[in-house]
Amino acid sequence: MVQKYQSPVRVYKYPFELVMAAYERRFPTCHLIPMFVASDVVEEETNEDGSTTRVQRRCALDVDAPRLLKRIAGVDYVYFIQNNTLNRKERTLHIESHNDTFSNRVIIHETCCYSVHPENDAWTCFEQTASLDIKSFFGFESNVEKIAMKQYASSIKKGKEIIEFYLKELEDEGITQVPHWTPSSLPLPVSRPTSLFTSLPVPPKPAITLPISIPLPINAKDSNSQEDTQDSSTLQADVLTEILTGTPEDKLDADYIKRYLGDLTPLQESCLIRLRKWLQETHKGKIPKDEHILRFLRARDFNMDKAREFLCQSLTWRKQHQVDYLLETWSSPQVLQDFYTGGWHHHDRDGRPLYVLRLGQMDTKGLVRALGEESLLRHVLSINEEGLRRCEENTKVFGRPISCWTCLVDLEGLNMRHLWRPGVKALLRIIEVVEANYPETLGRLLILRAPRVFPVLWTLVSPFIDENTRKKFLIYAGNDYQGPGGLVDYIDKEIIPDFLAGECMCEVPEGGLVPKSMYRTTEELETEDVRLWTETIYQSASVFKGAPHELLIEIIDASSVITWDFDMCKGDVVFNIYHSKRAPAPPRKDPLGAHGITSPVGNNVQLIDKSWVLGKDFSMVESPLTCREGESVQGSHITRWPGFYILQWKFHNMPACSATNLPRVDDVLATLQVSSHKCKVMFYTEVLGSEDFRGSMTSLESSHSGFSQLSAATTSSSQSQSSSMISR
């Protein structure tokens, strides 16, 4: 299996020419890298005006591996070939390297690039990619990979230190500026490239090591390696500014990770970058913040595939139920304000927001009978959304990353009435939704004054709580929380609530029994539950092979803008936009539908008549767009003519091999994976006047803390309160 690594962008607050001068001092060897034995120039070429120099070097590494592996391999040194291109005019250095030794058994490839920062030409950016493919190694493939894992983690940290060492050396010598290249200036020496296999320090003792270019497997966990969190966490220099929207300008460089994300290993950084890049490619501008992506990665132990699936399901859920807008649209009923015994209360010793819940004083049965299960769930979701907002605020206040909160649960008063079956069912439902959409947001759960009945409740709910979450529970019986190792270890004495023998007044409602006069009938509760979860601006539709779903939009003003936002929940489709001067006939309501085809479900609409001829009766106004399962697509079309526009989602047929009428094996396997040739799309469209439209759907800005966005134009219309947390 090929292992790949994508580095974050590293920013040096030094001009490109000065950074290049620092690299010159690393030739032909570097005392900071004892394993780097020597480097010989194989070929060097400079163009006529001296602006570009190409250098090829052969580098020897004294590898550090077990003696047995050294004897089996039969080598003392491992050789690499480097091809460097320094463009002084464009101010870039491109490096490509690969292993010469064991090239038929192990394939290592690395590319690096130094360039001028796009926002500040006095700074220099560095980024790199690397890949490893171990085909065979005398039966020691796993050993080779483990050695690479251990050493590569260290190489990332040391790389920046070495460059800064030489920059400091230049500064001590009074060299703080190197002039830019001009056609009349002398060409500078080719700089020593920084690469994975030249940036790792090893003991001076001659030993054998695998080349440090070998990247770590992306899902590996190295608990002993500590990443230098002074590296930036962006994938490309041109998104550095965007990623730090709302943060100080002087945080554009490597301080970002430590300031806003915390300590990350190289593998964790790489996972974050790769997942964000994938989201940028598939979700077209609707990217959650790094902190949110990290929660899902941590919840799946940085397994990329599992975290990606986990996160995408949550993003779709948020969009479908408009959770991004919950804090603006949800208003707690009066019964919750009076009888829900929970509220925010300062913060714990670690700066985490503190939520206090007096569960033992809560009439769960009364609240369920008065509100229904879904209203309680909505209220709990609003609490979680508020928690995310408070974490962001505390991150700014305390100057360190705070990504989760602490919950204090007081169980005094808990008894058998809290085990009422519908109440427990509602609790389990809430736990299920929160676990699926707010992973790694609970830093610590303090359960105080647990009564004898608590083990019964714990037995019921604990199987539904993630194992990593259960490890964060601290349970105290009676007054044990008042002694050493109790509440004062986690919360300052000055803010311990008064009902827990503290000195701070806590505004959490005391609860009490909900009057039965406020109870609602089963029919009323069911109607309310349906209303809560169907209040969405999105519609769902099914697309079948031979039965596309089509949406009709009538345009009166020729200069209008049609905007769309849709998610592919299942299957692949081709998205088309057509225009017609005449209105299509409405779909017939008989069993055969508009085309004589039985509509499998009610949310599939077909408008284009089979007798219509493309180019005569209707025309295509946009190029077809193939949309894959899991993708989120936003776009817009400025209309040129009045009339009728048809948005169409059509089943995507796998192309057969052009050289034969027989389908390819991959096509057959892909077809088998699509059950019953059915696709599902969730979509939202809106027509805007040209004066209201402020940019395309794929390049939008936002200042809110949600997780998805329809368009900047939508903000100015009926969804003006519904902006999002896009920050990339």
LUMSEFI-440621 format. One line per 8 residues: number of its first residue (from 1); their letters; for each residue x, y, z of C-alpha. Coordinates in Angstrom, 2 decimals. Example, Ala and Ser with C-alpha at 12.3 -4.5 7.8 and 13.67 -1.06 7.14 Angstrom:
REM LUMSEFI-440621
1 = AS = 12.30 -4.50 7.80 | 13.67 -1.06 7.14 .
//
This chain:
REM LUMSEFI-440621
1 = MVQKYQSP = 0.00 0.00 0.00 | 1.35 3.43 -0.92 | 1.64 5.74 2.07 | 1.40 9.47 1.37 | 2.26 12.60 3.32 | 1.20 16.19 2.65 | 2.95 18.76 4.79 | 1.41 21.90 6.17 .
9 = VRVYKYPF = 2.73 25.16 4.74 | 5.68 26.36 6.79 | 6.21 30.12 6.89 | 9.58 31.78 7.54 | 9.40 35.48 8.29 | 12.49 36.06 6.20 | 12.91 37.04 2.54 | 13.37 34.28 0.00 .
17 = ELVMAAYE = 16.96 35.28 -0.85 | 18.01 35.23 2.81 | 16.49 31.78 3.30 | 18.39 30.56 0.24 | 21.63 31.99 1.65 | 21.02 30.03 4.85 | 20.73 26.82 2.83 | 24.12 27.37 1.23 .
25 = RRFPTCHL = 25.72 26.66 4.59 | 24.35 23.14 4.63 | 26.64 21.91 1.85 | 28.20 19.45 1.39 | 27.32 18.13 4.87 | 25.62 19.54 7.93 | 26.89 19.02 11.47 | 23.31 19.23 12.73 .
33 = IPMFVASD = 22.47 16.12 10.70 | 25.18 13.53 11.53 | 23.50 10.86 9.42 | 23.97 12.99 6.28 | 27.39 11.75 5.21 | 28.05 13.60 1.96 | 26.59 15.02 -1.23 | 28.20 15.20 -4.66 .
41 = VVEEETNE = 27.10 17.42 -7.51 | 26.42 15.13 -10.48 | 25.27 17.79 -12.90 | 24.81 21.58 -12.79 | 23.41 23.91 -15.42 | 22.70 27.66 -15.38 | 20.88 29.51 -18.15 | 22.42 32.45 -20.03 .
49 = DGSTTRVQ = 21.09 35.28 -17.90 | 21.80 33.43 -14.66 | 18.19 33.48 -13.50 | 17.75 29.70 -13.32 | 20.09 27.01 -12.06 | 19.44 23.28 -12.20 | 21.50 20.99 -9.98 | 21.46 17.23 -9.57 .
57 = RRCALDVD = 23.09 15.78 -6.45 | 23.78 12.28 -5.17 | 23.42 12.21 -1.39 | 24.68 9.50 0.98 | 22.94 8.64 4.25 | 24.41 6.55 7.04 | 21.27 4.60 7.90 | 20.27 3.73 11.47 .
65 = APRLLKRI = 18.70 0.28 11.45 | 19.18 -3.00 13.35 | 22.49 -4.72 12.62 | 20.69 -7.77 11.24 | 18.83 -5.65 8.70 | 22.07 -3.94 7.73 | 23.78 -7.27 7.10 | 20.86 -8.61 5.07 .
73 = AGVDYVYF = 20.68 -5.44 2.98 | 24.41 -5.55 2.37 | 24.91 -1.76 2.30 | 26.61 0.81 4.46 | 24.99 3.86 2.90 | 21.70 4.62 1.22 | 21.89 6.97 -1.77 | 19.30 9.47 -2.94 .
81 = IQNNTLNR = 19.11 11.57 -6.10 | 18.03 15.19 -5.79 | 17.00 17.38 -8.70 | 16.82 21.06 -7.73 | 15.61 24.00 -9.79 | 16.29 27.46 -8.41 | 14.50 30.27 -10.24 | 15.89 33.54 -8.94 .
89 = KERTLHIE = 13.62 35.62 -11.13 | 10.42 33.92 -9.96 | 11.94 33.45 -6.47 | 11.18 29.72 -6.20 | 13.15 26.59 -5.44 | 11.64 23.28 -6.56 | 13.13 20.03 -5.26 | 12.43 16.49 -6.43 .
97 = SHNDTFSN = 14.16 13.52 -4.83 | 13.99 9.73 -5.03 | 15.97 6.82 -3.68 | 18.68 5.26 -5.84 | 19.43 2.39 -3.44 | 16.87 -0.46 -3.32 | 14.81 1.36 -5.95 | 13.41 -1.98 -7.15 .
105 = RVIIHETC = 12.20 -2.86 -3.65 | 11.28 0.48 -2.05 | 9.96 3.50 -3.98 | 10.36 6.83 -2.21 | 9.41 10.07 -3.93 | 9.44 13.55 -2.49 | 8.76 17.04 -3.81 | 9.45 20.31 -1.97 .
113 = CYSVHPEN = 8.92 23.92 -2.89 | 10.11 27.23 -1.48 | 8.26 30.31 -2.67 | 7.38 33.86 -1.71 | 4.41 34.27 0.60 | 1.43 35.48 -1.47 | 0.41 38.07 1.14 | 3.87 39.29 2.19 .
121 = DAWTCFEQ = 6.81 39.23 -0.22 | 9.23 39.54 2.71 | 8.26 36.05 3.92 | 9.03 32.62 2.50 | 6.73 29.59 2.33 | 7.78 25.94 2.30 | 5.63 22.91 1.50 | 6.31 19.30 0.63 .
129 = TASLDIKS = 4.75 15.99 -0.31 | 6.18 12.50 0.00 | 5.15 8.93 -0.72 | 6.41 5.48 0.21 | 5.73 2.17 -1.49 | 7.48 -0.87 0.03 | 7.15 -3.62 -2.55 | 9.51 -6.08 -0.83 .
137 = FFGFESNV = 12.41 -5.93 1.58 | 13.75 -9.39 2.36 | 10.68 -10.17 4.46 | 11.28 -7.18 6.76 | 8.66 -4.88 5.22 | 6.95 -4.13 8.52 | 10.29 -3.41 10.22 | 11.21 -0.96 7.50 .
145 = EKIAMKQY = 7.89 0.82 7.89 | 8.20 1.04 11.68 | 11.69 2.53 11.45 | 10.40 5.08 8.98 | 7.47 5.95 11.24 | 9.69 6.62 14.22 | 12.30 8.70 12.45 | 10.06 10.68 10.17 .
153 = ASSIKKGK = 8.10 12.15 13.09 | 11.35 13.57 14.45 | 12.49 14.89 11.08 | 9.52 17.23 10.75 | 10.36 18.96 13.99 | 14.07 19.29 13.35 | 13.74 20.64 9.80 | 12.68 24.13 10.81 .
161 = EIIEFYLK = 15.18 24.30 13.66 | 18.08 23.71 11.27 | 17.00 26.46 8.89 | 16.52 28.90 11.73 | 19.94 27.95 13.11 | 21.62 29.13 9.91 | 19.40 32.19 9.66 | 20.52 33.13 13.17 .
169 = ELEDEGIT = 24.12 32.49 12.19 | 23.77 34.88 9.27 | 22.20 37.47 11.54 | 25.09 37.16 14.04 | 27.48 37.86 11.16 | 25.54 40.99 10.25 | 23.91 39.52 7.15 | 20.25 40.44 7.39 .
177 = QVPHWTPS = 19.52 41.20 3.74 | 20.37 39.67 0.37 | 19.45 41.71 -2.73 | 16.91 40.39 -5.21 | 18.22 38.96 -8.43 | 18.48 41.25 -11.44 | 19.71 40.40 -14.97 | 23.00 42.11 -14.17 .
185 = SLPLPVSR = 23.56 40.45 -10.81 | 25.71 37.38 -10.33 | 23.88 34.10 -9.91 | 23.62 32.91 -6.36 | 24.92 29.45 -5.42 | 22.28 26.80 -5.56 | 20.82 26.44 -2.11 | 20.87 23.30 -0.06 .
193 = PTSLFTSL = 17.34 21.86 -0.31 | 15.41 20.91 2.74 | 13.87 17.49 2.35 | 12.58 14.76 4.57 | 15.77 12.74 4.41 | 18.08 15.63 5.26 | 16.24 17.14 8.17 | 16.51 14.52 10.88 .
201 = PVPPKPAI = 19.19 14.64 13.57 | 20.64 11.28 14.67 | 23.33 10.39 17.21 | 26.90 10.96 15.95 | 27.53 7.24 16.33 | 27.75 5.71 12.84 | 24.67 3.63 12.39 | 22.34 2.62 9.63 .
209 = TLPISIPL = 19.00 4.30 9.11 | 16.39 4.11 6.49 | 16.09 7.31 4.49 | 14.04 9.83 6.35 | 12.08 10.55 3.23 | 9.92 7.57 4.11 | 6.61 9.02 5.32 | 4.55 7.70 8.16 .
217 = PINAKDSN = 1.35 5.79 7.40 | -1.38 8.34 7.67 | -3.39 6.50 10.33 | -0.49 5.49 12.55 | -0.38 6.76 16.12 | 2.96 7.65 17.69 | 2.41 8.52 21.32 | 6.09 9.27 21.90 .
225 = SQEDTQDS = 6.57 11.84 19.13 | 5.87 15.47 19.89 | 5.32 17.72 16.91 | 6.81 21.17 16.77 | 3.56 23.06 16.77 | 5.27 26.08 15.31 | 4.23 24.85 11.85 | 1.31 26.31 9.92 .
233 = STLQADVL = -1.64 24.02 9.30 | -2.72 25.10 5.84 | -2.31 23.14 2.67 | -1.44 25.99 0.30 | -0.03 29.43 0.91 | -2.91 31.11 -0.89 | -5.38 29.97 1.77 | -3.33 31.08 4.77 .
241 = TEILTGTP = -5.20 34.34 5.14 | -8.61 32.74 4.61 | -7.98 30.07 7.20 | -7.30 32.70 9.82 | -10.38 34.83 9.20 | -11.14 36.63 12.43 | -7.67 36.03 13.91 | -4.81 38.52 14.28 .
249 = EDKLDADY = -2.80 39.11 11.13 | 0.44 38.28 12.88 | -0.81 34.71 13.34 | -0.48 33.82 9.66 | 2.56 31.67 10.32 | 3.30 28.58 12.37 | 1.79 29.91 15.61 | -1.68 29.12 14.29 .
257 = IKRYLGDL = -1.64 25.46 15.29 | -0.46 26.00 18.84 | -2.70 29.04 19.34 | -5.93 27.63 17.97 | -5.60 23.85 17.64 | -3.17 22.66 20.29 | -0.39 20.09 20.10 | -0.64 17.95 16.97 .
265 = TPLQESCL = 1.72 15.26 15.77 | 2.88 15.38 12.14 | 0.45 12.59 11.30 | -2.45 14.42 12.89 | -1.59 17.59 10.98 | -1.42 15.63 7.76 | -4.80 14.00 8.44 | -6.36 17.41 9.11 .
273 = IRLRKWLQ = -4.91 18.86 5.90 | -5.97 15.92 3.76 | -9.51 15.84 5.13 | -9.92 19.59 4.72 | -8.58 19.38 1.17 | -11.08 16.63 0.39 | -13.90 18.75 1.82 | -12.78 21.73 -0.25 .
281 = ETHKGKIP = -12.92 19.60 -3.38 | -16.30 17.98 -2.66 | -18.18 20.57 -0.57 | -17.32 23.62 -2.66 | -16.73 26.30 -0.06 | -18.81 24.83 2.77 | -15.89 23.86 4.97 | -16.15 23.77 8.77 .
289 = KDEHILRF = -13.36 25.20 10.86 | -10.26 23.18 11.66 | -11.42 22.76 15.27 | -14.61 21.06 14.12 | -12.82 18.75 11.66 | -10.37 17.79 14.40 | -13.19 16.69 16.70 | -14.31 14.09 14.17 .
297 = LRARDFNM = -10.74 12.97 13.49 | -10.08 12.52 17.20 | -13.34 10.64 17.64 | -12.13 8.09 15.08 | -8.50 7.99 16.25 | -7.44 9.87 13.11 | -8.65 7.13 10.79 | -9.24 9.17 7.64 .
305 = DKAREFLC = -11.93 7.01 6.05 | -13.98 6.64 9.23 | -13.67 10.31 10.16 | -14.66 11.44 6.66 | -17.81 9.30 6.68 | -18.63 10.40 10.23 | -18.21 14.11 9.42 | -20.14 14.01 6.12 .
313 = QSLTWRKQ = -23.14 12.36 7.78 | -23.15 15.09 10.41 | -22.83 17.92 7.86 | -25.78 16.53 5.91 | -27.80 16.24 9.13 | -26.97 19.83 10.08 | -28.06 21.11 6.70 | -31.25 19.07 6.55 .
321 = HQVDYLLE = -32.45 20.32 9.95 | -30.93 23.80 9.69 | -28.92 23.31 12.85 | -26.56 26.10 11.77 | -29.36 28.58 12.38 | -30.64 27.04 15.60 | -29.33 29.72 17.95 | -31.09 32.41 15.90 .
329 = TWSSPQVL = -34.34 30.58 15.25 | -34.96 28.45 18.35 | -36.86 30.08 21.17 | -37.22 27.99 24.30 | -40.85 27.54 25.39 | -41.72 29.06 28.73 | -42.07 25.65 30.35 | -38.40 24.97 29.57 .
337 = QDFYTGGW = -37.33 28.32 30.96 | -39.19 27.56 34.19 | -38.60 23.85 34.70 | -35.45 22.81 32.79 | -32.81 22.72 35.52 | -29.70 23.49 33.52 | -27.61 26.52 32.58 | -24.13 27.89 31.86 .
345 = HHHDRDGR = -22.03 28.90 34.87 | -18.57 30.51 34.41 | -15.73 28.10 33.47 | -13.55 25.41 35.04 | -9.86 25.65 35.96 | -8.83 24.80 32.39 | -10.88 27.65 30.93 | -13.57 25.34 29.57 .
353 = PLYVLRLG = -17.17 26.62 29.65 | -19.03 25.03 32.55 | -22.58 23.76 32.19 | -24.53 22.87 35.33 | -27.44 20.40 35.20 | -29.50 19.62 38.31 | -30.91 16.41 36.88 | -32.20 15.17 40.22 .
361 = QMDTKGLV = -34.48 18.21 40.49 | -35.86 17.90 36.94 | -39.36 16.58 36.27 | -38.44 14.59 33.14 | -41.88 13.05 32.87 | -43.60 16.43 33.08 | -41.29 17.97 30.47 | -41.80 15.10 28.03 .
369 = RALGEESL = -45.58 15.22 28.51 | -45.66 19.00 28.12 | -43.18 19.40 25.26 | -42.52 16.11 23.54 | -39.27 14.30 22.82 | -38.23 16.39 19.83 | -38.64 19.75 21.58 | -36.38 18.54 24.37 .
377 = LRHVLSIN = -33.89 17.39 21.76 | -33.97 20.78 20.05 | -33.26 22.45 23.39 | -30.29 20.17 24.07 | -28.95 20.87 20.57 | -29.17 24.60 21.24 | -27.12 24.02 24.40 | -24.46 22.22 22.37 .
385 = EEGLRRCE = -24.40 24.98 19.76 | -24.01 27.55 22.53 | -21.19 25.43 23.93 | -19.33 25.58 20.62 | -19.72 29.35 20.56 | -18.46 29.70 24.13 | -15.43 27.52 23.34 | -14.48 29.91 20.54 .
393 = ENTKVFGR = -14.86 32.88 22.86 | -12.76 31.27 25.61 | -10.06 30.39 23.09 | -9.68 34.10 22.39 | -9.92 35.09 26.06 | -7.39 32.59 27.44 | -5.04 32.60 24.46 | -4.97 28.83 24.07 .
401 = PISCWTCL = -7.15 26.31 22.25 | -10.33 25.37 24.12 | -12.42 22.94 22.09 | -14.68 21.33 24.70 | -16.61 22.13 27.83 | -17.18 20.67 31.29 | -20.56 19.47 32.50 | -21.47 19.25 36.18 .
409 = VDLEGLNM = -24.47 17.02 36.90 | -26.04 17.12 40.36 | -28.11 13.99 41.02 | -29.52 14.90 44.41 | -33.20 14.01 44.28 | -32.84 11.33 41.58 | -35.33 8.52 42.21 | -37.37 5.86 40.44 .
417 = RHLWRPGV = -39.71 8.41 38.82 | -36.78 9.44 36.64 | -36.77 5.91 35.20 | -40.17 6.45 33.55 | -39.89 4.58 30.25 | -40.79 7.45 27.82 | -38.38 9.71 29.71 | -35.54 7.20 29.43 .
425 = KALLRIIE = -36.40 6.76 25.73 | -36.13 10.53 25.22 | -32.79 10.56 27.05 | -31.40 7.76 24.89 | -32.57 9.58 21.75 | -30.78 12.75 22.88 | -27.58 10.82 23.64 | -27.71 9.17 20.21 .
433 = VVEANYPE = -28.01 12.47 18.31 | -25.40 14.28 20.40 | -22.90 11.42 20.07 | -23.37 11.42 16.29 | -22.93 15.16 15.77 | -20.93 16.65 18.66 | -17.98 14.27 19.17 | -15.12 15.29 21.45 .
441 = TLGRLLIL = -16.99 18.34 22.75 | -17.27 17.06 26.33 | -14.00 17.57 28.15 | -15.14 16.29 31.53 | -18.40 15.17 33.18 | -18.61 15.57 36.95 | -21.46 13.54 38.45 | -22.13 14.58 42.04 .
449 = RAPRVFPV = -24.25 13.13 44.85 | -25.08 9.95 42.95 | -27.86 8.09 44.85 | -28.47 4.36 45.07 | -30.76 4.38 42.05 | -28.00 5.79 39.84 | -26.46 2.40 38.91 | -29.82 1.39 37.40 .
457 = LWTLVSPF = -29.93 4.50 35.22 | -26.26 4.10 34.32 | -26.85 0.52 33.21 | -29.55 1.73 30.83 | -27.69 4.63 29.22 | -23.99 3.66 29.31 | -24.15 1.28 26.31 | -25.20 4.24 24.16 .
465 = IDENTRKK = -22.25 6.40 25.21 | -18.96 6.19 23.32 | -16.15 4.52 25.24 | -13.88 7.56 24.93 | -16.67 9.72 26.37 | -17.27 7.32 29.29 | -13.61 7.71 30.29 | -14.29 11.40 30.97 .
473 = FLIYAGND = -16.92 10.66 33.64 | -16.03 11.28 37.28 | -18.66 10.01 39.72 | -18.94 11.07 43.36 | -21.39 9.61 45.87 | -22.72 11.55 48.83 | -20.43 14.37 49.90 | -17.24 12.85 48.48 .
481 = YQGPGGLV = -16.98 15.73 46.03 | -16.18 18.09 48.92 | -12.96 16.40 49.93 | -9.47 16.24 48.37 | -9.63 15.14 44.75 | -13.16 16.47 44.53 | -14.76 19.48 42.93 | -12.06 21.98 43.94 .
489 = DYIDKEII = -9.56 20.13 41.75 | -11.55 21.09 38.66 | -13.45 24.27 39.58 | -12.21 27.33 41.44 | -13.63 27.52 44.94 | -15.04 30.98 44.25 | -17.43 29.72 41.56 | -18.70 26.50 43.16 .
497 = PDFLAGEC = -22.52 26.84 43.13 | -24.26 27.66 46.36 | -26.41 24.51 46.28 | -23.16 22.50 46.40 | -21.97 24.27 49.56 | -20.16 26.89 47.50 | -20.18 30.68 47.66 | -21.35 31.52 44.13 .
505 = MCEVPEGG = -24.99 32.14 43.33 | -26.07 29.91 40.46 | -28.96 31.05 38.28 | -29.94 27.53 37.19 | -33.71 27.06 37.75 | -34.60 24.92 40.76 | -37.09 22.91 38.74 | -40.09 21.34 40.41 .
513 = LVPKSMYR = -43.09 19.45 39.05 | -44.57 20.60 35.76 | -48.31 21.30 36.28 | -50.46 18.67 34.62 | -52.51 21.45 33.11 | -49.55 22.01 30.76 | -49.55 18.39 29.52 | -50.44 17.92 25.85 .
521 = TTEELETE = -52.26 15.11 24.14 | -50.43 12.43 22.17 | -51.82 13.82 18.91 | -50.60 17.33 19.74 | -47.13 16.05 20.59 | -46.88 14.03 17.38 | -47.91 17.05 15.32 | -45.33 19.20 17.09 .
529 = DVRLWTET = -42.57 16.62 16.54 | -43.31 16.46 12.81 | -43.37 20.24 12.53 | -39.99 20.65 14.22 | -38.15 18.30 11.87 | -39.90 19.22 8.63 | -39.28 22.96 8.93 | -36.46 22.98 6.42 .
537 = IYQSASVF = -35.72 24.96 3.27 | -34.35 21.80 1.68 | -36.31 19.27 -0.34 | -35.46 15.65 -1.01 | -35.93 13.83 -4.29 | -35.19 10.40 -5.71 | -33.50 9.89 -9.06 | -33.87 6.61 -10.92 .
545 = KGAPHELL = -32.37 5.11 -14.02 | -34.68 6.35 -16.76 | -36.53 8.70 -14.39 | -34.65 11.95 -13.67 | -35.93 14.50 -11.18 | -36.68 17.90 -12.68 | -37.53 21.28 -11.18 | -39.27 24.09 -13.07 .
553 = IEIIDASS = -38.30 27.76 -12.52 | -40.12 30.54 -14.36 | -38.06 33.67 -15.05 | -39.73 37.01 -15.78 | -36.69 39.30 -15.54 | -34.04 38.22 -18.05 | -31.16 39.29 -15.77 | -32.15 37.17 -12.78 .
561 = VITWDFDM = -29.84 34.75 -10.98 | -30.77 31.14 -10.27 | -28.85 29.75 -7.29 | -28.74 26.16 -6.09 | -27.30 24.14 -3.26 | -27.64 20.36 -3.17 | -26.06 17.31 -1.53 | -25.69 13.88 -3.09 .
569 = CKGDVVFN = -26.94 11.63 -0.31 | -26.80 8.46 -2.41 | -25.51 7.55 -5.86 | -24.09 9.65 -8.71 | -26.06 12.00 -10.96 | -25.52 14.36 -13.88 | -26.85 17.88 -13.21 | -28.20 19.85 -16.19 .
577 = IYHSKRAP = -29.92 23.21 -16.73 | -32.24 23.70 -19.69 | -34.23 26.66 -21.05 | -37.51 26.62 -22.93 | -39.71 29.40 -24.24 | -42.86 27.39 -23.54 | -43.88 25.83 -20.28 | -43.70 22.04 -20.07 .
585 = APPRKDPL = -46.91 20.23 -19.33 | -47.35 19.59 -15.62 | -46.72 15.99 -14.62 | -49.85 13.92 -14.90 | -51.20 12.55 -11.69 | -52.19 9.23 -13.15 | -50.13 6.15 -12.23 | -47.98 6.44 -15.37 .
593 = GAHGITSP = -46.68 9.98 -14.75 | -45.60 12.41 -17.45 | -43.63 9.95 -19.57 | -45.71 6.85 -19.32 | -43.29 5.68 -16.63 | -44.56 4.63 -13.27 | -43.08 6.95 -10.72 | -41.54 4.80 -7.97 .
601 = VGNNVQLI = -42.05 7.47 -5.33 | -43.95 10.71 -4.98 | -40.85 12.95 -4.79 | -39.71 12.23 -8.35 | -40.94 14.72 -10.95 | -40.36 14.58 -14.71 | -41.21 17.62 -16.86 | -39.42 17.33 -20.21 .
609 = DKSWVLGK = -41.73 15.51 -22.60 | -40.30 12.60 -24.58 | -41.41 14.30 -27.80 | -39.31 17.41 -27.11 | -36.20 17.79 -29.26 | -33.04 19.28 -27.76 | -32.06 22.38 -29.72 | -35.59 22.91 -30.98 .
617 = DFSMVESP = -38.04 22.72 -28.09 | -35.49 23.40 -25.37 | -31.78 24.18 -25.06 | -28.94 23.42 -22.63 | -27.59 26.57 -20.95 | -24.84 25.06 -18.77 | -22.38 22.24 -19.35 | -23.44 18.98 -17.67 .
625 = LTCREGES = -21.93 18.47 -14.23 | -21.27 14.96 -12.86 | -21.89 14.87 -9.11 | -20.62 11.97 -7.00 | -22.09 10.45 -3.87 | -21.16 12.49 -0.80 | -20.48 15.69 -2.72 | -22.06 19.03 -1.88 .
633 = VQGSHITR = -22.58 21.34 -4.85 | -23.37 25.04 -4.95 | -23.66 27.18 -8.06 | -25.47 29.95 -9.86 | -26.64 30.84 -13.36 | -27.33 34.34 -14.66 | -30.30 34.06 -16.96 | -30.09 35.61 -20.42 .
641 = WPGFYILQ = -33.69 35.19 -21.49 | -37.11 35.13 -19.82 | -39.02 31.89 -19.99 | -38.82 28.54 -18.26 | -35.68 27.00 -16.81 | -35.53 23.32 -15.87 | -33.02 22.01 -13.33 | -32.49 18.30 -13.90 .
649 = WKFHNMPA = -30.81 15.60 -11.84 | -30.28 12.55 -14.05 | -28.99 9.10 -13.14 | -25.30 8.78 -14.05 | -24.68 5.76 -16.24 | -21.23 4.19 -16.05 | -19.42 4.56 -19.42 | -18.55 1.36 -21.20 .
657 = CSATNLPR = -15.11 0.72 -22.67 | -14.79 2.51 -26.04 | -12.90 -0.36 -27.65 | -15.57 -2.93 -27.09 | -19.30 -3.24 -26.47 | -18.62 -5.22 -23.32 | -18.63 -3.28 -20.05 | -15.44 -2.91 -18.08 .
665 = VDDVLATL = -14.99 -4.90 -14.86 | -14.83 -1.65 -12.84 | -18.10 -0.51 -14.41 | -19.81 -3.77 -13.51 | -18.57 -3.64 -9.92 | -19.63 0.01 -9.58 | -23.07 -0.80 -10.97 | -23.53 -3.62 -8.49 .
673 = QVSSHKCK = -22.85 -1.20 -5.63 | -25.82 1.00 -6.60 | -28.83 -0.81 -5.27 | -31.94 -0.66 -7.50 | -30.41 2.16 -9.60 | -31.67 4.75 -7.14 | -30.06 8.05 -6.20 | -31.12 10.54 -3.56 .
681 = VMFYTEVL = -30.53 14.29 -3.65 | -31.33 16.98 -1.08 | -31.60 20.42 -2.68 | -32.49 24.08 -2.23 | -32.91 26.68 -4.97 | -33.62 30.39 -4.98 | -34.09 33.05 -7.67 | -32.48 36.42 -6.99 .
689 = GSEDFRGS = -32.49 39.73 -8.74 | -29.13 40.71 -10.20 | -28.93 43.69 -7.83 | -29.22 41.33 -4.84 | -26.57 38.90 -6.02 | -23.13 39.48 -4.49 | -20.94 36.73 -5.91 | -20.94 33.18 -7.13 .
697 = MTSLESSH = -22.07 30.29 -5.02 | -18.62 28.75 -4.96 | -16.63 31.71 -3.63 | -18.43 33.17 -0.66 | -17.45 34.87 2.56 | -19.14 34.54 5.90 | -18.79 35.87 9.40 | -21.04 33.55 11.33 .
705 = SGFSQLSA = -20.35 30.41 13.33 | -22.48 27.92 11.47 | -21.19 25.03 9.40 | -22.79 25.53 5.98 | -23.78 28.37 3.73 | -26.17 28.80 0.88 | -24.90 32.01 -0.65 | -23.96 35.53 0.18 .
713 = ATTSSSQS = -27.06 36.51 -1.73 | -29.26 34.30 0.40 | -28.11 36.27 3.41 | -29.78 39.32 1.97 | -33.08 37.55 1.32 | -35.43 35.50 3.44 | -32.49 33.67 5.02 | -30.75 36.86 6.11 .
721 = QSSSMISR = -30.15 35.46 9.58 | -28.64 32.26 8.25 | -24.97 32.76 7.56 | -22.37 30.12 8.37 | -19.07 29.20 9.90 | -17.08 28.89 6.68 | -13.60 30.07 7.47 | -11.49 28.56 4.77 .
//
